[in-house]
Amino acid sequence: MPKRRRVGNLLALAVLTVAGQRPMHPYEMASVLRARGKDQDMPIKWGSLYTVVRNLEKHGLIEAVESGRQGARPERTVYRVTEAGREEADDWTRELLSTPVREPSSFEAGLSVLAGLGPDEVVPLLRQRLELLEQQLQDARQALERDREEVPRLFLLESEYALAMREAETGWVRALLAELASGTFPDLDGWRAFHRTGDLPPEVADIAERGSTAD
């Protein structure tokens, strides 16, 4: 089970990691993280960066080393990671690598209520998704090949993983579409009949009623 972190926002881990390389002020942290595409690897809300930095300082995970002002620019405080911050970043990374966490996607949410649409409406929607996935796959493969020419593989593993997950989803959607198109999807006629008549088959109605409470 994931630990309760003193600063649980994943942006905090990104800050600890980038500031662990050398002292930086928050604006520079954001610039470096954006340049490395970290907002593609984890859910980052840039507007909360300064709050995260303050919380990390409050808990002793980073500390201010200097403050300065250049011309009319606002004063900038430079932070470095403390020993406690390095330990936190290492422990957090170990947890993320070792402990699977259930992270439902919006696609899973859509699939969970897919029966509310008829199969003849679902098919074109999935074809649209498949077309977009295939384009994203092509773009991701090209980007990864370009990066491999300059970037060591150690720093491309998250891109490889994201590509593998997208390939898996694409294959699954393609296979589901094949079942729907060929008519081999189980009880496809019953699904169509429900949307034509509004009447659920008895066995499906029984499942739909599970968990409901009687008056």
C-alpha atoms as an extended CHARMM CRD file, in Angstrom:
* protein
*
       215  EXT
         1         1  MET       CA              0.0000000000        0.0000000000        0.0000000000  PROA      1               0.0000000000
         2         2  PRO       CA              1.4220000000        3.4330000000       -0.9300000000  PROA      2               0.0000000000
         3         3  LYS       CA              2.7860000000        5.4410000000        1.9640000000  PROA      3               0.0000000000
         4         4  ARG       CA              1.2280000000        8.6740000000        3.1230000000  PROA      4               0.0000000000
         5         5  ARG       CA              3.7620000000       11.2850000000        2.0220000000  PROA      5               0.0000000000
         6         6  ARG       CA              4.3990000000       14.5560000000        3.8170000000  PROA      6               0.0000000000
         7         7  VAL       CA              3.9600000000       16.2140000000        0.4120000000  PROA      7               0.0000000000
         8         8  GLY       CA              2.0240000000       13.7260000000       -1.7030000000  PROA      8               0.0000000000
         9         9  ASN       CA              1.7270000000       15.6250000000       -4.9970000000  PROA      9               0.0000000000
        10        10  LEU       CA              3.8540000000       13.8830000000       -7.6550000000  PROA      10              0.0000000000
        11        11  LEU       CA              5.0980000000       17.3120000000       -8.6450000000  PROA      11              0.0000000000
        12        12  ALA       CA              6.9620000000       17.2360000000       -5.3340000000  PROA      12              0.0000000000
        13        13  LEU       CA              8.9260000000       14.2010000000       -6.4900000000  PROA      13              0.0000000000
        14        14  ALA       CA              9.7620000000       15.9540000000       -9.7450000000  PROA      14              0.0000000000
        15        15  VAL       CA             11.0000000000       19.0080000000       -7.8020000000  PROA      15              0.0000000000
        16        16  LEU       CA             13.1030000000       16.8770000000       -5.4580000000  PROA      16              0.0000000000
        17        17  THR       CA             14.6320000000       15.0790000000       -8.4380000000  PROA      17              0.0000000000
        18        18  VAL       CA             15.4880000000       18.1220000000      -10.5280000000  PROA      18              0.0000000000
        19        19  ALA       CA             16.6410000000       20.2720000000       -7.6030000000  PROA      19              0.0000000000
        20        20  GLY       CA             18.7380000000       17.3420000000       -6.4260000000  PROA      20              0.0000000000
        21        21  GLN       CA             21.0240000000       17.9020000000       -9.4050000000  PROA      21              0.0000000000
        22        22  ARG       CA             21.8650000000       21.4680000000       -8.3680000000  PROA      22              0.0000000000
        23        23  PRO       CA             20.2260000000       24.3510000000       -6.4880000000  PROA      23              0.0000000000
        24        24  MET       CA             17.4840000000       26.1010000000       -8.4790000000  PROA      24              0.0000000000
        25        25  HSD       CA             14.7550000000       28.6780000000       -8.0330000000  PROA      25              0.0000000000
        26        26  PRO       CA             11.1580000000       27.5500000000       -8.7670000000  PROA      26              0.0000000000
        27        27  TYR       CA             10.9410000000       29.2570000000      -12.1610000000  PROA      27              0.0000000000
        28        28  GLU       CA             14.0480000000       27.3990000000      -13.3020000000  PROA      28              0.0000000000
        29        29  MET       CA             12.6650000000       24.1320000000      -11.8970000000  PROA      29              0.0000000000
        30        30  ALA       CA              9.5380000000       24.5790000000      -14.0180000000  PROA      30              0.0000000000
        31        31  SER       CA             11.5760000000       25.3890000000      -17.1300000000  PROA      31              0.0000000000
        32        32  VAL       CA             13.7590000000       22.3010000000      -16.7310000000  PROA      32              0.0000000000
        33        33  LEU       CA             10.7820000000       20.0230000000      -16.0120000000  PROA      33              0.0000000000
        34        34  ARG       CA              8.8990000000       21.3440000000      -19.0540000000  PROA      34              0.0000000000
        35        35  ALA       CA             11.9650000000       20.9300000000      -21.2610000000  PROA      35              0.0000000000
        36        36  ARG       CA             12.2280000000       17.2900000000      -20.1480000000  PROA      36              0.0000000000
        37        37  GLY       CA              8.5360000000       16.6660000000      -20.7990000000  PROA      37              0.0000000000
        38        38  LYS       CA              7.8090000000       15.6730000000      -17.2220000000  PROA      38              0.0000000000
        39        39  ASP       CA              4.2230000000       16.8500000000      -17.6140000000  PROA      39              0.0000000000
        40        40  GLN       CA              3.8370000000       13.9140000000      -20.0310000000  PROA      40              0.0000000000
        41        41  ASP       CA              5.0650000000       11.4190000000      -17.4210000000  PROA      41              0.0000000000
        42        42  MET       CA              3.0780000000       12.5310000000      -14.3830000000  PROA      42              0.0000000000
        43        43  PRO       CA              0.0110000000       14.6920000000      -13.6390000000  PROA      43              0.0000000000
        44        44  ILE       CA              1.5840000000       18.1100000000      -13.0900000000  PROA      44              0.0000000000
        45        45  LYS       CA             -0.4180000000       21.2400000000      -12.2950000000  PROA      45              0.0000000000
        46        46  TRP       CA              2.0500000000       24.0460000000      -12.8750000000  PROA      46              0.0000000000
        47        47  GLY       CA             -0.0620000000       26.5100000000      -10.9140000000  PROA      47              0.0000000000
        48        48  SER       CA              0.6480000000       24.5500000000       -7.7380000000  PROA      48              0.0000000000
        49        49  LEU       CA              4.4450000000       24.5900000000       -8.1510000000  PROA      49              0.0000000000
        50        50  TYR       CA              5.1190000000       27.3630000000       -5.6380000000  PROA      50              0.0000000000
        51        51  THR       CA              2.7520000000       25.7650000000       -3.1160000000  PROA      51              0.0000000000
        52        52  VAL       CA              4.5770000000       22.4570000000       -3.5000000000  PROA      52              0.0000000000
        53        53  VAL       CA              7.9460000000       24.1800000000       -3.0670000000  PROA      53              0.0000000000
        54        54  ARG       CA              6.7480000000       25.9260000000        0.1110000000  PROA      54              0.0000000000
        55        55  ASN       CA              5.4250000000       22.6460000000        1.5000000000  PROA      55              0.0000000000
        56        56  LEU       CA              8.6730000000       20.8390000000        0.7220000000  PROA      56              0.0000000000
        57        57  GLU       CA             10.5570000000       23.5900000000        2.5640000000  PROA      57              0.0000000000
        58        58  LYS       CA              8.1120000000       23.4640000000        5.4670000000  PROA      58              0.0000000000
        59        59  HSD       CA              8.7810000000       19.7400000000        5.9140000000  PROA      59              0.0000000000
        60        60  GLY       CA             12.5370000000       20.1200000000        5.6360000000  PROA      60              0.0000000000
        61        61  LEU       CA             12.8740000000       18.3530000000        2.2810000000  PROA      61              0.0000000000
        62        62  ILE       CA             14.3960000000       21.3810000000        0.5660000000  PROA      62              0.0000000000
        63        63  GLU       CA             15.9950000000       24.5110000000        1.9830000000  PROA      63              0.0000000000
        64        64  ALA       CA             16.6740000000       28.0260000000        0.7330000000  PROA      64              0.0000000000
        65        65  VAL       CA             20.3070000000       28.8050000000        0.0340000000  PROA      65              0.0000000000
        66        66  GLU       CA             20.0190000000       32.3360000000       -1.3660000000  PROA      66              0.0000000000
        67        67  SER       CA             17.6030000000       34.9990000000       -2.5090000000  PROA      67              0.0000000000
        68        68  GLY       CA             18.2330000000       37.6370000000       -5.0970000000  PROA      68              0.0000000000
        69        69  ARG       CA             16.6800000000       40.0760000000       -7.5140000000  PROA      69              0.0000000000
        70        70  GLN       CA             17.7330000000       41.0140000000      -11.0340000000  PROA      70              0.0000000000
        71        71  GLY       CA             16.5250000000       44.4130000000      -12.1940000000  PROA      71              0.0000000000
        72        72  ALA       CA             12.7660000000       44.7700000000      -11.9850000000  PROA      72              0.0000000000
        73        73  ARG       CA             12.1870000000       41.0230000000      -11.7320000000  PROA      73              0.0000000000
        74        74  PRO       CA             10.5770000000       39.6150000000       -8.5810000000  PROA      74              0.0000000000
        75        75  GLU       CA             12.9110000000       38.2730000000       -5.9190000000  PROA      75              0.0000000000
        76        76  ARG       CA             13.8440000000       34.6560000000       -6.5390000000  PROA      76              0.0000000000
        77        77  THR       CA             14.7870000000       32.1560000000       -3.8650000000  PROA      77              0.0000000000
        78        78  VAL       CA             17.1570000000       29.3440000000       -4.7840000000  PROA      78              0.0000000000
        79        79  TYR       CA             16.5380000000       25.9880000000       -3.1190000000  PROA      79              0.0000000000
        80        80  ARG       CA             18.5810000000       22.8530000000       -2.6630000000  PROA      80              0.0000000000
        81        81  VAL       CA             17.5200000000       19.3820000000       -1.5830000000  PROA      81              0.0000000000
        82        82  THR       CA             18.2830000000       18.3680000000        1.9920000000  PROA      82              0.0000000000
        83        83  GLU       CA             19.4690000000       14.9160000000        3.0090000000  PROA      83              0.0000000000
        84        84  ALA       CA             15.9160000000       14.1710000000        4.1730000000  PROA      84              0.0000000000
        85        85  GLY       CA             14.6690000000       15.2600000000        0.7490000000  PROA      85              0.0000000000
        86        86  ARG       CA             17.0730000000       12.9010000000       -1.0380000000  PROA      86              0.0000000000
        87        87  GLU       CA             15.9400000000       10.0380000000        1.1780000000  PROA      87              0.0000000000
        88        88  GLU       CA             12.2940000000       10.8980000000        0.4820000000  PROA      88              0.0000000000
        89        89  ALA       CA             12.8720000000       11.0070000000       -3.2890000000  PROA      89              0.0000000000
        90        90  ASP       CA             14.7160000000        7.6630000000       -3.2480000000  PROA      90              0.0000000000
        91        91  ASP       CA             12.0590000000        5.9910000000       -1.0840000000  PROA      91              0.0000000000
        92        92  TRP       CA              9.2460000000        7.3870000000       -3.2320000000  PROA      92              0.0000000000
        93        93  THR       CA             10.9290000000        6.1690000000       -6.4290000000  PROA      93              0.0000000000
        94        94  ARG       CA             11.3600000000        2.6880000000       -4.9460000000  PROA      94              0.0000000000
        95        95  GLU       CA              7.6500000000        2.6280000000       -4.0740000000  PROA      95              0.0000000000
        96        96  LEU       CA              6.5490000000        3.7410000000       -7.5430000000  PROA      96              0.0000000000
        97        97  LEU       CA              8.6920000000        1.0690000000       -9.1970000000  PROA      97              0.0000000000
        98        98  SER       CA              7.8030000000       -1.7990000000       -6.8720000000  PROA      98              0.0000000000
        99        99  THR       CA              4.1380000000       -1.3140000000       -5.9230000000  PROA      99              0.0000000000
       100       100  PRO       CA              1.3530000000       -1.5710000000       -8.5200000000  PROA      100             0.0000000000
       101       101  VAL       CA             -1.4060000000        0.9780000000       -7.9750000000  PROA      101             0.0000000000
       102       102  ARG       CA             -4.8890000000        0.7470000000       -9.4530000000  PROA      102             0.0000000000
       103       103  GLU       CA             -5.2690000000        3.7720000000      -11.7120000000  PROA      103             0.0000000000
       104       104  PRO       CA             -8.5480000000        3.5910000000      -13.6690000000  PROA      104             0.0000000000
       105       105  SER       CA             -8.5320000000        5.5230000000      -16.9310000000  PROA      105             0.0000000000
       106       106  SER       CA            -11.2890000000        7.5460000000      -18.5330000000  PROA      106             0.0000000000
       107       107  PHE       CA            -11.4680000000        4.8460000000      -21.2230000000  PROA      107             0.0000000000
       108       108  GLU       CA            -12.1740000000        2.2230000000      -18.5690000000  PROA      108             0.0000000000
       109       109  ALA       CA            -14.9390000000        4.4590000000      -17.2380000000  PROA      109             0.0000000000
       110       110  GLY       CA            -16.4380000000        4.6520000000      -20.7250000000  PROA      110             0.0000000000
       111       111  LEU       CA            -16.2410000000        0.8860000000      -21.1710000000  PROA      111             0.0000000000
       112       112  SER       CA            -17.9830000000        0.3500000000      -17.8390000000  PROA      112             0.0000000000
       113       113  VAL       CA            -21.1020000000        2.1350000000      -19.1330000000  PROA      113             0.0000000000
       114       114  LEU       CA            -20.7450000000        1.1850000000      -22.8130000000  PROA      114             0.0000000000
       115       115  ALA       CA            -23.9320000000       -0.9180000000      -22.7000000000  PROA      115             0.0000000000
       116       116  GLY       CA            -25.9170000000        2.3040000000      -22.4920000000  PROA      116             0.0000000000
       117       117  LEU       CA            -25.2020000000        2.7730000000      -26.2050000000  PROA      117             0.0000000000
       118       118  GLY       CA            -26.1850000000        0.3970000000      -28.9740000000  PROA      118             0.0000000000
       119       119  PRO       CA            -23.5040000000       -1.6360000000      -30.7670000000  PROA      119             0.0000000000
       120       120  ASP       CA            -24.1450000000        0.1560000000      -34.0300000000  PROA      120             0.0000000000
       121       121  GLU       CA            -23.2560000000        3.4400000000      -32.3260000000  PROA      121             0.0000000000
       122       122  VAL       CA            -20.3120000000        1.9760000000      -30.4130000000  PROA      122             0.0000000000
       123       123  VAL       CA            -18.5630000000        0.6410000000      -33.5350000000  PROA      123             0.0000000000
       124       124  PRO       CA            -17.9320000000        4.0240000000      -35.2350000000  PROA      124             0.0000000000
       125       125  LEU       CA            -16.8510000000        5.5130000000      -31.8900000000  PROA      125             0.0000000000
       126       126  LEU       CA            -14.2730000000        2.7750000000      -31.4020000000  PROA      126             0.0000000000
       127       127  ARG       CA            -13.1280000000        3.1530000000      -35.0120000000  PROA      127             0.0000000000
       128       128  GLN       CA            -12.5830000000        6.8410000000      -34.3280000000  PROA      128             0.0000000000
       129       129  ARG       CA            -10.5800000000        5.9680000000      -31.2060000000  PROA      129             0.0000000000
       130       130  LEU       CA             -8.5450000000        3.3810000000      -33.1170000000  PROA      130             0.0000000000
       131       131  GLU       CA             -7.6990000000        5.8960000000      -35.8400000000  PROA      131             0.0000000000
       132       132  LEU       CA             -6.4900000000        8.4010000000      -33.2410000000  PROA      132             0.0000000000
       133       133  LEU       CA             -4.5320000000        5.7380000000      -31.3680000000  PROA      133             0.0000000000
       134       134  GLU       CA             -2.7840000000        4.6200000000      -34.5450000000  PROA      134             0.0000000000
       135       135  GLN       CA             -1.7770000000        8.2150000000      -35.3100000000  PROA      135             0.0000000000
       136       136  GLN       CA             -0.5160000000        8.6810000000      -31.7560000000  PROA      136             0.0000000000
       137       137  LEU       CA              1.4250000000        5.4390000000      -32.0420000000  PROA      137             0.0000000000
       138       138  GLN       CA              3.0910000000        6.5790000000      -35.2230000000  PROA      138             0.0000000000
       139       139  ASP       CA              4.0100000000        9.9410000000      -33.6890000000  PROA      139             0.0000000000
       140       140  ALA       CA              5.3040000000        8.3160000000      -30.4910000000  PROA      140             0.0000000000
       141       141  ARG       CA              7.4470000000        5.8100000000      -32.4000000000  PROA      141             0.0000000000
       142       142  GLN       CA              8.9720000000        8.5590000000      -34.5180000000  PROA      142             0.0000000000
       143       143  ALA       CA              9.6640000000       10.7340000000      -31.4760000000  PROA      143             0.0000000000
       144       144  LEU       CA             11.2820000000        7.8300000000      -29.6360000000  PROA      144             0.0000000000
       145       145  GLU       CA             13.5010000000        6.9970000000      -32.5970000000  PROA      145             0.0000000000
       146       146  ARG       CA             14.6510000000       10.6280000000      -32.7920000000  PROA      146             0.0000000000
       147       147  ASP       CA             15.3590000000       10.7200000000      -29.0690000000  PROA      147             0.0000000000
       148       148  ARG       CA             17.3400000000        7.4780000000      -29.2210000000  PROA      148             0.0000000000
       149       149  GLU       CA             19.8700000000        9.1940000000      -31.4650000000  PROA      149             0.0000000000
       150       150  GLU       CA             20.8040000000       11.6400000000      -28.7030000000  PROA      150             0.0000000000
       151       151  VAL       CA             19.4530000000       10.4220000000      -25.3610000000  PROA      151             0.0000000000
       152       152  PRO       CA             20.6950000000        7.3570000000      -23.4160000000  PROA      152             0.0000000000
       153       153  ARG       CA             18.0590000000        4.6470000000      -23.0570000000  PROA      153             0.0000000000
       154       154  LEU       CA             18.1250000000        5.0570000000      -19.2690000000  PROA      154             0.0000000000
       155       155  PHE       CA             16.2570000000        8.3480000000      -19.7260000000  PROA      155             0.0000000000
       156       156  LEU       CA             13.7750000000        7.0220000000      -22.2880000000  PROA      156             0.0000000000
       157       157  LEU       CA             12.2730000000        4.1390000000      -20.3220000000  PROA      157             0.0000000000
       158       158  GLU       CA              9.0950000000        6.0510000000      -19.4640000000  PROA      158             0.0000000000
       159       159  SER       CA              8.6070000000        6.7770000000      -23.1860000000  PROA      159             0.0000000000
       160       160  GLU       CA              9.1150000000        3.1110000000      -24.0260000000  PROA      160             0.0000000000
       161       161  TYR       CA              6.5750000000        2.1090000000      -21.3840000000  PROA      161             0.0000000000
       162       162  ALA       CA              4.0010000000        4.6650000000      -22.5880000000  PROA      162             0.0000000000
       163       163  LEU       CA              4.4640000000        3.3780000000      -26.1410000000  PROA      163             0.0000000000
       164       164  ALA       CA              3.9890000000       -0.2370000000      -25.0280000000  PROA      164             0.0000000000
       165       165  MET       CA              0.7870000000        0.6520000000      -23.1570000000  PROA      165             0.0000000000
       166       166  ARG       CA             -0.5660000000        2.5010000000      -26.1860000000  PROA      166             0.0000000000
       167       167  GLU       CA              0.2960000000       -0.4480000000      -28.4310000000  PROA      167             0.0000000000
       168       168  ALA       CA             -1.5560000000       -2.7740000000      -26.0510000000  PROA      168             0.0000000000
       169       169  GLU       CA             -4.6440000000       -0.5450000000      -26.0350000000  PROA      169             0.0000000000
       170       170  THR       CA             -4.5670000000       -0.2370000000      -29.8180000000  PROA      170             0.0000000000
       171       171  GLY       CA             -4.4040000000       -4.0020000000      -30.2270000000  PROA      171             0.0000000000
       172       172  TRP       CA             -7.2320000000       -4.5480000000      -27.7600000000  PROA      172             0.0000000000
       173       173  VAL       CA             -9.5250000000       -1.9830000000      -29.4300000000  PROA      173             0.0000000000
       174       174  ARG       CA             -8.7450000000       -3.4610000000      -32.8470000000  PROA      174             0.0000000000
       175       175  ALA       CA             -9.6360000000       -6.9660000000      -31.6070000000  PROA      175             0.0000000000
       176       176  LEU       CA            -12.8940000000       -5.7580000000      -30.0150000000  PROA      176             0.0000000000
       177       177  LEU       CA            -13.8780000000       -4.0320000000      -33.2480000000  PROA      177             0.0000000000
       178       178  ALA       CA            -13.1810000000       -7.2430000000      -35.1660000000  PROA      178             0.0000000000
       179       179  GLU       CA            -15.5500000000       -9.1510000000      -32.8540000000  PROA      179             0.0000000000
       180       180  LEU       CA            -18.2860000000       -6.5530000000      -33.2730000000  PROA      180             0.0000000000
       181       181  ALA       CA            -17.8360000000       -6.3970000000      -37.0460000000  PROA      181             0.0000000000
       182       182  SER       CA            -17.8280000000      -10.1880000000      -37.5070000000  PROA      182             0.0000000000
       183       183  GLY       CA            -20.7600000000      -10.7610000000      -35.1570000000  PROA      183             0.0000000000
       184       184  THR       CA            -18.7400000000      -13.0480000000      -32.8710000000  PROA      184             0.0000000000
       185       185  PHE       CA            -19.1580000000      -10.7600000000      -29.8520000000  PROA      185             0.0000000000
       186       186  PRO       CA            -21.2900000000      -12.7040000000      -27.3080000000  PROA      186             0.0000000000
       187       187  ASP       CA            -25.0600000000      -11.9900000000      -27.4610000000  PROA      187             0.0000000000
       188       188  LEU       CA            -24.6960000000       -9.1390000000      -29.9160000000  PROA      188             0.0000000000
       189       189  ASP       CA            -28.3100000000       -9.6510000000      -31.0210000000  PROA      189             0.0000000000
       190       190  GLY       CA            -29.4920000000       -9.3280000000      -27.4150000000  PROA      190             0.0000000000
       191       191  TRP       CA            -27.5870000000       -6.0620000000      -27.0570000000  PROA      191             0.0000000000
       192       192  ARG       CA            -29.2290000000       -4.7110000000      -30.2090000000  PROA      192             0.0000000000
       193       193  ALA       CA            -32.6590000000       -5.9340000000      -29.0900000000  PROA      193             0.0000000000
       194       194  PHE       CA            -32.3290000000       -4.1240000000      -25.7790000000  PROA      194             0.0000000000
       195       195  HSD       CA            -31.7600000000       -0.8130000000      -27.5680000000  PROA      195             0.0000000000
       196       196  ARG       CA            -34.6500000000       -1.5560000000      -29.8900000000  PROA      196             0.0000000000
       197       197  THR       CA            -37.1930000000       -2.5620000000      -27.2300000000  PROA      197             0.0000000000
       198       198  GLY       CA            -35.7490000000       -1.2840000000      -23.9490000000  PROA      198             0.0000000000
       199       199  ASP       CA            -36.2260000000       -4.7330000000      -22.3860000000  PROA      199             0.0000000000
       200       200  LEU       CA            -33.2330000000       -6.3930000000      -20.7580000000  PROA      200             0.0000000000
       201       201  PRO       CA            -32.8790000000      -10.1800000000      -21.0350000000  PROA      201             0.0000000000
       202       202  PRO       CA            -33.7630000000      -11.7620000000      -17.6450000000  PROA      202             0.0000000000
       203       203  GLU       CA            -30.1950000000      -12.8500000000      -16.8720000000  PROA      203             0.0000000000
       204       204  VAL       CA            -28.8690000000       -9.3540000000      -17.6520000000  PROA      204             0.0000000000
       205       205  ALA       CA            -31.6640000000       -7.6970000000      -15.6710000000  PROA      205             0.0000000000
       206       206  ASP       CA            -30.6980000000       -9.8270000000      -12.6780000000  PROA      206             0.0000000000
       207       207  ILE       CA            -27.0980000000       -8.6310000000      -12.9070000000  PROA      207             0.0000000000
       208       208  ALA       CA            -28.2210000000       -5.0120000000      -13.3140000000  PROA      208             0.0000000000
       209       209  GLU       CA            -30.2800000000       -5.2490000000      -10.1360000000  PROA      209             0.0000000000
       210       210  ARG       CA            -27.4440000000       -6.5320000000       -7.9770000000  PROA      210             0.0000000000
       211       211  GLY       CA            -26.5770000000       -4.0760000000       -5.2850000000  PROA      211             0.0000000000
       212       212  SER       CA            -29.9010000000       -2.2770000000       -5.4470000000  PROA      212             0.0000000000
       213       213  THR       CA            -31.9170000000       -1.9670000000       -2.2390000000  PROA      213             0.0000000000
       214       214  ALA       CA            -35.6010000000       -2.7310000000       -1.8510000000  PROA      214             0.0000000000
       215       215  ASP       CA            -37.9640000000       -0.0850000000       -0.4740000000  PROA      215             0.0000000000
